[in-house]
Amino acid sequence: MKRFSTAIMVMTMTLPLFGSAAAQGLAAIKQNQIVHGSQLFMQDFVPRHPTLQGDGLGPLFNASSCVACHNQGGVGGGGAAEFNAKSVGIDRLEIKGPGIDQQVIAQMISSFHPGFIDTSGSVVNIFPLAHHGGSAAFQQRTQAVLEHSSIRFASSGGSFDAGEVRAGNATPLRYTNNFGGRSIDLHARVYQRNTTSLFGAGLLDKIPLRDIQKQFRLQKRHPEISGRPATLDNGSIGRFGWRGNESSLLNFVDRACAAELGLKTRRRDQPLDPFVPLYQNPGFDVSDREIRAMSAFVAALPRPVERIPQPNEDRLMVQQGKKAFETVGCAVCHTPQLGDVAGLYSDLLLHDMGYSLMDLNHAEPYIVNRSVYRTVAETAAKVGGERMFGYYGSGAFIDLPTRTERSSTAAATEAQIVESVARSAQRPTSYQTPTAYRFVAPTRPTTPLEIIPGPSRSMTLEVQDLTANQSGGGATIETTEDITFQVRYQDTNFNQEWRTPPLWGVADSAPYMHDGRASTLLEAITMHGGEATGTRDRFLLLSHQDREALLLFLGHLVAPSMPQQKAPVIARQ
């Protein structure tokens, strides 16, 4: 793997010093923060680092540094399929036998993998499979799960290439077992997420909310395309991650530290080994100062560029391709300019891309209304713990057959969940313990109204400090423990919705699509479905020359020029 020079790279980002002494002092402070962030971004973290009395790297992690995955085209770029993060999700299952209850369900599913039991003891239907770390028991069980798959995995943890991603996605895992007089028949699937490029991320962070909402309103009138903003529970709009799960660059970095490196922050817990459920990290592994420094470094990464071809013939072909890009409809979602950011080629909205791109790490349910709702503590306590999204957390919770309320993520309906003798006509006179349990993963939010507990007073201060967004794109809510939020959801196919990835730098960010299933841009275009079906078909109906010109145009959207030299060994500050 290539290593990179901190000193040379940071020179390309030096901030101009002008004006008053105070202005120069602020610029110098900012520059020092960027330099510190670049060191942290390229640092190999280690277990049991004593800086913050935490346990350091892990115990479960996908890489030991940020740059290990973000390196295509230079520091901060995307990553190959071999660095894909992966998770395993249950599509459906059936448990049969006497006395089916929550404990039995958990026991039967744990025989497949105990990672499906979260820290609160609830059963979930999806969880991340860390590439590295964990106990011997965890590694053995994880290996046993992956042996059911046809995917060949690289030593880095992800698939060898795009072909392996496609093969694995097309081959569900089937698990059956019998013990205690009961049987389980489980269908699961391995899902992957490709490393996104961070070039130009600072500009994305500053795009005003009004510009994203403007694109949303424009597409409401479109006959085919109907993107929507990734609305978060706190009312902000997501713009980072494959499904827009984070509204600010600070939050994105904060979550990545915990999920990818296993570094506990003041807001995010690290993934834990399910075979060591009582383990407690004695402290924090990364400070707010370090998170801000890494965020400042990422925000300072240069934007990708549109390379201008030199020979006149190529220039005409690129212009022809750009016109074809607009004619077939690509530019409706991959809009060339969003707000003041030119050359982005994204609307930052979520779009239904069809069932073939389904992933149980669902997008945020679409919030159409959110209001403060005052309630007693007992009501709020029923809702559950922190909502987790993406491959960092849970998909749909599997509830007891007798529960019908929505859990802390989207829950399946009762008709989807259970088939039980106890629900026969004799139940009013003689209750019987359920003898069968059936679960099908939900494809959309099933409860239009949910009560979300607000953060505690102390937590509000932490979130407020990190998520403040001067551009107006973020949102911070000051609340107390007795205030919750009443949220209404619109019915959407949230397993099939994806944020439009920016195309700037796309020529240097293969493989493509959310899981890296496409080796080439041609493959990526043909894999579009759902709302993009018409656009895809119009592309395929283009003349051969126009198709080649369009691909040539995309091939000129390149990563910024970044130095790639061996990095010095840097001690953590």
N, C-alpha and C positions, 0 to 999 in steps of 0.2 A: 504494500500500500504506500502511496506517495505521502510524504510529509511536507510541511509548508513553512515558509519563513515568515515569522511574525513581524520582524523588524521591517523587512522590505515591503510587505503588504500594507502595513499601517501607514507607511510613507505616502501611499496613494490616497489615503483618506485624511490627510492632515487638514485641520480646519484653519481657515484664514484668520489671522489676528489683525484686527483693525479697530479704530474707534478709541474709546476711553480705556484707561487702565483696568477699570472694572470689567469691561467687555472682554478685554484680553485675558483677564484672570478667569472668567467663566469659560472662555474657549479652551484655555489650557486645562482646566479641570475636566471638561468634556473630553478632550483628547486623551488625558490620562485614563479616564474611564474606559474609553474605547480600547486603548492598549491593554489594560487589565482584562477586558472582556475577550480580546483576541487570544490572550494567554490561556484563559480558562476554556475557551472554545476548543483549543488544540491540546489541552492538557489530558494526559491519561490519569483518570482518577483511580484510586486504590482503595481496597477495603480497610476499615478500621482507622481512617484518618482522624487524628485527635483534634483538629482545628476547632470544631464546634461540638465536641464530645459525642458526635454521631458515629454510625458504623461505616460511613464512607460508601464506596461503590457497592451496589447490590442491597440485599442478598440476591435478588434477581435483576438481571439487566440485559439489554440488547447489545450494548457496546460499552467500552470504557472511556470513550471521548465523543464529543460532538462531531469532530472532523472525520472520525472513522466512517461515518455514514454520509455526511454532507461534504463531498469532495469532488464531484464531477465538474470539470471546468474551473476548478480552483476551490479554495476554502469557502464553504457556505453553499456549494452547489447541491445537486441531488445525489442519489445513490443508485447503484446497480441493484438488480433483483436479489443478489446474494445478501443484501442488507435489509431486505423487507422485514418489517415487523409482522408477526403472525399471531393469530388467535384461533381458537376452535369454538364453534357454536353448534348447539343442538337444534336441528330443524324440527324434529319431532321425536317422541318417545312413547312407549307404552309399558306400564308395569302392571303385572297381574299376580294375584295371589291373595291370601287372607290378610286382613288387618292393614290395609293401605292407609298410612297417615304420613304426616310431615317427616317424622323420623325415618320411616321406612323409605320414603322417596329419596331423602338425602343419602341414606346408606346405599341404596341401589345405584344412584347416580355417581356416588363417590367411588364405586368399584370401577367405573370408567376413568374418572380423575377427580380427586378431591378439590381441585381448583374451582369446581362448580358450586362450592359452598363458600359464601363470602364471609367477611369478618363478623357480621351480625348473626350468622347462622342461617341466613336465607339461602335458598337455592336459586341460582341464576343459570341462564342458558347460554352464556358466552363469557369467555375470560381469555386474557392474553397468555400466550405461551412464550415465556422469556427465552432468549437464545442461550444465555449463560447463567451460571450460579445455581444456588439451591442445594438442598441436601441430596444425598445419593438416592434416597427413596423418590424424591421429586424427579430427578433426572431419569430414573428407571421407568417411572410411570409415564412421564412425558414421552419417552422413547417408545413405550408400548402403544401409546395413542397414535403416534406418527407412523408406526409400522402398518397401521390400517390404511395409510394413504399411499398413493402411487408417486408422490413427489420425491425427487432427489434433492436433498438439502446440502448447501455448501457449509463449510466449517464456520462461516460468519453467521449462520443461522437461518438465512432465507433461501429461496429457491436458487438453483444454479443459473437459470435463465428464464426468459419469458415463456418458452415452451413448457417448462416445468410448472410454471404458474398456471397456465391453461389446463394442463393435464390434471393438476391437483384440484383445481376448482371444479372440473367436470367429474370428479370421482368422489362421491360422498363416502364418509366413514360409516361402517356398519358395526355395531357392537351389540352382542347378546351375552347374557349371563343368567345363571340360575343358582340361587342359594337361599336358604331359609324357607324353602317351599314357595318361593316367588321367582318370577322371571322378568327380565328387562330386555326390551328391543329398542335400540337407540340409533337414530340416524343423525350424523353430525357432518361438519364440513370445516376444512381449514381455510381461513380467510387471511389475506395478506394486505399490507399497505406499503407502497413504495415511498422511499425518502423524497420529500419535496425539496426543490431548490429554494434557497433563502435570498437570492440576489434580488435587490429592490424591495425587500420586505418593509423597510422603513417608509417607503412611499405608500405601500398598501395601508400601513398603520395610520396614515394621515388623511386618507380619503374620507371626506365628510360623509356622514350618514345620509344627507339629503341627496347625494349623487347616486348612492346605491338604491335608495328609494325611487329616484327618478327612473332608473332602468326597470325597476319592478313595475312602475305604472305604465311605462311604454310597452312592456311585453304583455300587459293585460289585453291590449288590443291586437296582439299578434294571433293569427289563425292556428299556429302550430306550437309556438314556444310559450311557456307559462312558468318562468322562473319565480322563485320567491326568496326573500331574505332568510338567512339562518337566524331565527330569533331565539335568544337565550332567556332563561327564566327571569333574569334581572332586568329584562327589557332591552338589553343591548343587542347589536347585530354582529354575528360571527363573520369573520373574514379570513381566518387562518385555519389550516388543516383541510383535509380532503372533503370534509363535510361542514366546514365553517364552524367548528365546535368552540373556537376561541375568538373573542372580540378584539383582543389587543396583543401586540407582540410580547409584552411583558407576561401576560397569562400563558401565551404559547410556550415561551421559554421556561416558565415556572413548571408547567405540566410536563414538558419534555424532560426536564431534569429528573423528575420523579419517575416517570413511566419508562424512559429509555435507559437511564443510568442508575436508577434505584437510589437517587439522592433525595432524601426527605427534605421538604421545604416547610416553611411555616404554614403553608396552606394545603400542601399535597402530601399524602402519605405515599411511601414507597410500596411497590408490589411485594407481598410477603409469600413465603413458602407455605403452602397449605398443609404440609407435613409438620410444620413447626408453628401451630396456630397461636401459641402463647408468647411468641417472640415479641420483644419490645425494643425499639431503637431508643437508646438512652438520650439522644439529643437530635439536633438537626445536622444535615450533611452539607448544606449550602446556605449561605446567608442571603438576606435581601440585597445587600450591597453587591454580592457576586451575581445575583440574578439580574440586577439592573445593569451591571457592567456587561454581561453577555448580551443583554437586550440592546444596549447601546452599540456594541460591536456589530450585531446582526443588522441593526437599523442603518449603520454606516456602510454596509456592503453596497458596492455600486450596482446600478441597474443594468440589466441586459441591454444589448444594442441590436439595431437592425443594420446588418452589414450591407453596404452598397457595393454591388458587383462592379468590377472595373471594365471588362469587355462590354462593348455596346450591345452585343447580341444577348448576353446574359441579363443585362439590365432591362431590356425590353421583355424578356421572358418572365422576369420577376414581377414587372409591372402587370403583365398579362395574368400571372398567377394571383396577384393581389386583387385584381378585378374579379377573377373567378371565385375567389374566397368570399367576396361580398355578394356576388350574384347568386350563388347556391344557397346562401343563408348562414354561412359559418360566423359572419360578423355580428349576427343578432345576439348570440351568447358571448362569443369571443370578440366583444366590442373593442375596436382599436384604442379608444380613449375612454377612461372613466374619470370624470371630474377633470382635474388638471394633469392627471397622469397619462401621458401619451405613450403609445406603444405597448400597453399592458395586455391587450387582447383578452379581457375577461370582464364579466359583469359582476363577479363575486356573489352571484345568486345560486341557489340550489335548483337543480333540474332533475326530473324523473327520466332516467336513462334506460329504463326497461329492465325486465326481469333477469336478463343474462348478466347484468352488472349488479345483481342483488348481493347485499352483505348485511348480516344480522347486527353488526355494529352500526345501528341506525343513525340517521340524521336527527337533529332536534325536531320534535313535533312542532308544527307551525302554530305559533301563538297569534290569535286574532284579537285577543283582549286580555288585559292584565290589570287587576285592581287590588288595592290594599284590602285585606279582609281580617278584621279583628276577631279573635276567637280565644277560648280558654285553652290552657296548656294541654289538657287531655286530648282535645281535638287535634292539635298540631302533632302530638306524640304518635298518633296512629299512622302518620304519613311515612315515616321511616327516615333513613339517614341521608347522606349527601347523594345528590344525583350525579351519576358518572356517565360519561359519554365516550363514543368512539372505542377503538380497541383498547383504550386505557381502562375501561370499566365494563359495566354490565349491559347486556341487552335487556330482553324481557325477563322479568322475574317469573318463576314458576310458583304459583300459589297453591295453598291447600285447596282441596276440592270444595270446602265449605266457605272459602273466601271469595267474594266477588268484587271487592273494592280494588281500585287501581293501586298497584304497588309503586315504589319509587322510580321505576321506569315503566315504559309501556307494558301493560299486562294483557295476556290473552283473555278472550271472553270465556265465560263459564262453559259455553257449548264447545269451545275448542279444547278446554282443559280436561274435562273429566267425563267419564262414562262409568257409572257406578250403580251397583245393585241397590245401594242405599237410596237412590233417587227413583226407585220403582213406586208403583201405586201403594204398596204396603207401608211406605215410610211413615205416614202419619200415625200409624198404630204401633209400629215396631221398628225402631232405628237399627240399622245394620251398618257395621264398619264397611267402608268401600272395599271392593275386591278388584277394582281396575282403575287405572289412572292413565289418561291419555293427554298428551300435550302437543300442540302445534304452534310453532313460533308465530307471533303476530306479524302481519304485514303492514299494519297501520295503527295509529293510536285508536284505542277503542272506547276511551272515556273522554267526552268532550270537555269535562270540567274537572279540575284538580286543585287541591289546596296545597301550596308549597310553603313549608316553614321558612321564615326569614332567618338570616344569620344572627348570631348573638351580637351583643354590643361590642365585645372585644374583637370579634372576627370582622365586624364591619370596618373597623379602623385599618386592619391589615389589607382587606380587599380594596378599600378606598385608596390607600397609599399606592397600590400597584396598578390598579386598572384605570386611574384617571387618564383621560385622553383629551388633550387640548383641542383636537380637531372636532370634537363633538361626537365622535363615533362610538365612544364608550358610554357606560352608565354606571353610576354608583348610587346606592340607596342607603340612606341612613335609617335605621330601624331599631327596634328593641325586641326582646325575646318574645313578647306576646303579640307580635304582628306577623301575620302570614299573608300570602298572596293568592288571590283567586284567579286562576288562569284558564282560559277557554282555548281549546285546540280545534283546528280545522283538519278534516280528514285528508291525509296525504299518504302516498306510498313511501314512507320514510326509509325503508330498506333499499330503495332504488334511486334515491336522490343524492346528487353529488354537486359540490361547488364547482363552477366552471374554472378549471385551472388556467392561470395566466399562461399565454403562449410565448411571452418574451423569454428568450433563451432556450426555446424548445429544442433547437437543433442539437444542444449539448446536454440534454436531460433524459436520454433513453435509459431504460425502457419506459413505455407510456401506459396510460390509464392508471387508475388508483392503486392497482396491485402489480403493475409492471407486466401485464399479460401481453402487451404489444411490443414487438421488437422494433418496428418501424412506424413512421407516421402514417403510411398507407394502411397498415394493419389497424392502427388506432382509429382512423376515420371510419373504416368499415365495421368496427365494433360498436359504433354509436347506435343507440336504439332509443326507444321511448319518444320523448319530445323531438329528438334529433333525427328520427327516421326519415322524414322528408328531406332534410338537408343532406343526409348520407346518400339517399337515392339519387338526388340531383347531382351530387359529386360523381357517382358511378356512371351517370348518363353523359357526363362531359366527354368531349373528344379526348383522345389519348394525349394530344398536345396540351390541352387545357389542364388535364389532370397532372401532367408532368410539370407544367408551369406553376400550378398551385403548390405542389410539393417543393419545387425549387424556391418559391417565395418563403415557405416555412423554414427551409434549410438555411435561410439568411437571417433568421431570428436567433442570434447566438448569445452565449454567456459573455459577460465582460472579460476583458483581458486581465488575468490574475497571475501573479508569479507563483511558481511551484518549485520550491527548493527545500532542502532539508531543514527542519526546524531545530532550534536549540532546545536543550532540556530546560524546562521552566519550573521553578519551584512555586508551589501554591502560596498565594499571599494570605 
